[in-house]
Amino acid sequence: MKITTRLFTLLFLSSALMLSGCACESASEEKTNNSQQINDPYESFNRGVFAFNMLFDTAILKPVAEGYRAVTTPTMREGVSNFYKNLKETRNIANGALQGNAQKTENATKRLLANTFWGFFGFYDVASDMQIPAYDNDFGQTLAVWGWENSNTYIVLPFFGSSNPRDIGGTIGDFATPPSLFIALTTPWTAYPLSIGNYVQQREQSIEFIENLHRSSTDFYATVRTMTQQNRQKVINEALGKTSSDSVSEYNFDMDFGDFDE
């Protein structure tokens, strides 16, 4: 799919789901069924998409991740993970600035410079050795800081995984973060392999976690829904400067193929 087609598709989904999400949240005051009490008014649709994502994961993504693990060493995988984290620092810088958070913007800039120039393009995390804090900023958090705090309608998108109306808009905003948009528009032959590689290495990191979670869950869909919603709310609370007592896993089982574009 061409970049422009994909972007317009995301814009359409964002607009449609923002409107429908607002309508469903209003309707939840009048209805008392279980789906709306847990902010999942599209549960039937979401479960179908979730089943598709699981099928894709079982047939393709997990085997590729296991193959990646088989041909690499832990040191190599750590370097690759560091490289992708460094690529995200431009997004962290942009959103730190948009949120008016000078400390996050400064630290993300320091990390980008240190890891790019002294860490061999990010393969070595020298910034952490220099005690420079790491943050994960995205435009969904920025929208929350700007006032869109509550966006609890649960949505599962094909490949993109768990989301909500605000964070769909956030994905579109992050897509425009330099240099992601420039790379994607001018050299897609570079952008797409990088994006695919990112998700393979992320999936490799969570192989055991997802297997254990699946094995211990009576309803895997419901477990993932609860975990991803709690994870995201914790991140939003931190961006808003609120304290959160939730203790949730760092893993977010989203098959989100737009992450490098962010």
C-alpha positions in Angstrom: 0.0 0.0 0.0 1.4 3.4 -0.9 2.1 5.8 1.9 -0.5 8.4 0.8 -3.2 5.7 0.6 -2.3 4.5 4.1 -2.3 8.0 5.5 -5.8 8.8 4.1 -7.0 5.5 5.4 -5.8 6.4 8.9 -7.4 9.8 8.6 -10.7 8.3 7.6 -10.6 5.8 10.5 -9.6 8.5 13.0 -12.5 10.8 12.0 -15.1 8.0 11.9 -14.0 6.4 15.2 -13.7 9.8 17.0 -17.3 10.5 16.1 -18.7 7.1 16.8 -16.6 6.9 20.0 -18.2 10.1 21.3 -21.7 8.8 20.4 -21.0 5.5 22.2 -19.7 7.1 25.3 -22.9 9.2 25.5 -25.0 6.2 24.9 -23.3 4.3 27.7 -25.2 6.5 30.2 -28.5 5.0 29.0 -27.4 1.3 28.5 -26.0 -1.1 31.1 -24.7 -4.0 29.1 -21.3 -5.4 30.0 -19.6 -4.2 26.8 -20.3 -0.5 27.5 -19.5 -0.7 31.2 -16.0 -1.7 30.2 -15.8 0.8 27.4 -15.9 -1.8 24.7 -19.1 -1.1 22.7 -17.6 -2.7 19.6 -16.7 -6.0 21.4 -18.1 -8.3 18.7 -16.1 -6.5 16.0 -13.0 -6.1 18.2 -13.0 -9.8 18.9 -13.1 -10.6 15.2 -10.2 -8.3 14.5 -8.3 -9.7 17.6 -8.7 -13.2 16.3 -7.3 -12.1 12.9 -4.3 -10.5 14.6 -3.7 -13.6 16.6 -3.8 -15.7 13.5 -1.3 -13.4 11.8 0.9 -13.6 14.9 0.8 -17.4 15.1 1.3 -17.9 11.4 3.9 -15.3 10.6 5.1 -12.8 13.2 6.0 -15.3 16.0 7.8 -17.8 13.8 9.8 -14.9 12.3 10.6 -13.6 15.8 11.7 -17.1 16.9 13.9 -17.3 13.8 15.4 -13.9 14.6 16.3 -15.2 18.1 17.8 -18.4 16.7 20.3 -16.6 14.5 21.3 -13.7 16.9 23.0 -13.4 20.2 21.6 -11.5 23.2 24.2 -8.8 22.7 23.2 -8.4 19.1 19.5 -8.2 20.0 20.2 -5.6 22.6 22.0 -3.5 20.1 19.2 -3.7 17.6 16.7 -2.8 20.3 18.8 0.2 21.3 19.0 1.3 17.6 15.2 1.4 17.3 14.8 3.2 20.6 17.2 5.9 19.4 15.2 6.3 16.2 12.2 7.3 18.4 14.0 10.1 20.1 13.0 12.6 17.4 9.4 11.7 18.2 10.1 12.1 21.9 11.7 15.5 21.3 8.8 16.8 19.2 6.2 15.7 21.7 8.1 16.9 24.7 8.2 20.3 23.1 4.5 20.2 22.2 3.6 19.3 25.7 5.6 22.2 27.0 7.9 19.9 29.0 11.4 21.4 28.7 13.0 18.6 30.8 11.8 15.8 28.6 12.7 17.7 25.5 16.2 18.4 26.7 16.8 14.9 27.9 15.5 13.3 24.6 17.8 15.7 22.7 20.8 14.7 24.8 20.0 11.1 24.4 19.7 11.4 20.6 23.0 13.2 20.2 24.9 11.0 22.7 23.7 7.7 21.3 23.9 8.7 17.6 27.4 10.1 17.7 29.0 8.1 20.6 26.8 5.1 20.5 27.4 4.1 16.9 24.0 5.3 15.6 22.2 4.1 18.7 23.4 0.5 18.9 25.1 1.3 22.2 23.0 3.1 24.8 25.8 5.4 26.1 23.1 8.0 27.2 21.9 5.6 30.0 25.5 5.1 31.1 25.7 8.9 31.3 22.6 8.8 33.6 20.4 10.7 31.1 16.8 9.7 31.8 14.7 8.1 29.0 11.1 9.0 28.2 8.6 7.7 25.8 6.5 10.5 24.3 3.9 10.2 21.6 1.2 12.5 20.1 -1.6 10.6 21.9 0.0 11.8 25.2 0.3 15.3 23.7 -3.4 15.3 22.9 -4.2 14.3 26.5 -2.0 17.1 27.8 -3.9 19.5 25.5 -7.2 18.5 27.0 -8.4 15.3 25.5 -7.8 13.3 28.7 -10.6 10.8 28.4 -10.8 8.6 25.4 -11.8 5.2 26.7 -13.6 3.6 23.8 -11.7 0.4 23.1 -10.9 -0.3 19.5 -8.9 -3.1 17.9 -7.6 -2.4 14.5 -6.1 -4.9 12.0 -2.3 -5.1 12.5 -2.4 -1.8 14.5 -3.9 -3.6 17.5 -5.4 -2.0 20.6 -6.2 1.7 20.5 -8.9 4.4 21.1 -10.1 7.4 19.2 -7.5 9.8 20.7 -4.6 7.5 20.1 -5.6 6.8 16.5 -5.3 10.6 16.0 -2.0 10.4 17.9 -0.7 7.8 15.4 -1.4 10.2 12.5 0.3 13.1 14.3 3.4 11.0 15.1 3.6 9.9 11.5 4.5 13.5 10.6 7.4 13.6 13.0 10.7 14.3 11.2 12.5 12.4 9.9 9.9 9.6 9.7 7.6 11.2 7.1 10.5 12.3 4.9 12.0 8.8 5.0 8.7 7.1 4.2 7.9 9.5 1.3 11.3 9.5 -0.3 12.8 6.1 0.5 10.0 3.6 1.3 12.4 0.8 0.4 14.2 1.8 3.6 11.3 2.7 5.8 9.3 -0.5 5.5 12.2 -2.9 6.2 13.1 -0.8 9.2 9.5 -0.9 10.4 9.1 -4.6 9.9 12.4 -5.2 11.7 11.3 -3.2 14.6 8.2 -5.3 15.2 10.1 -8.5 14.8 12.6 -7.5 17.5 9.8 -6.3 19.7 7.9 -9.6 19.3 11.0 -11.5 20.1 11.3 -9.7 23.4 7.8 -10.7 24.4 7.7 -14.4 23.3 7.7 -15.9 26.8 5.5 -13.2 28.3 2.7 -13.6 25.8 2.9 -17.4 26.0 2.5 -17.3 29.8 -0.2 -14.7 29.6 -2.1 -16.8 27.0 -1.7 -20.0 29.0 -2.9 -18.4 32.3 -5.9 -16.5 30.7 -9.4 -18.0 30.5 -10.3 -15.2 28.1 -7.2 -13.9 26.4 -9.0 -11.1 24.6 -10.4 -9.7 27.9 -7.0 -10.1 29.6 -5.2 -8.2 26.8 -7.9 -5.5 26.8 -7.6 -4.9 30.5 -3.8 -4.9 30.4 -3.5 -2.5 27.4 -6.1 -0.1 28.8 -4.3 0.0 32.2 -1.0 0.4 30.5 -2.2 3.3 28.4 -4.0 5.0 31.3 -0.8 4.8 33.3 1.2 6.5 30.5 -1.4 9.2 30.1 -1.5 9.8 33.9 2.2 10.2 33.9 2.1 12.7 31.0 -0.5 14.7 32.9 1.6 14.7 36.0 -0.8 12.5 37.9 0.3 9.6 40.1 -0.8 6.1 39.3 -0.9 3.1 41.6 -1.4 0.6 38.8 1.3 -1.9 38.5 1.1 -3.3 35.0 3.4 -5.1 32.6 5.7 -3.1 30.2 4.5 -5.3 27.4 1.6 -4.1 25.3 0.4 -6.8 22.9 -0.4 -4.5 20.0 0.6 -5.5 16.5 1.2 -1.9 15.5 2.9 -1.7 12.1 2.9 2.1 12.2 5.4 2.4 15.0 8.5 3.4 12.9 6.3 5.9 11.0 5.6 7.5 14.3 
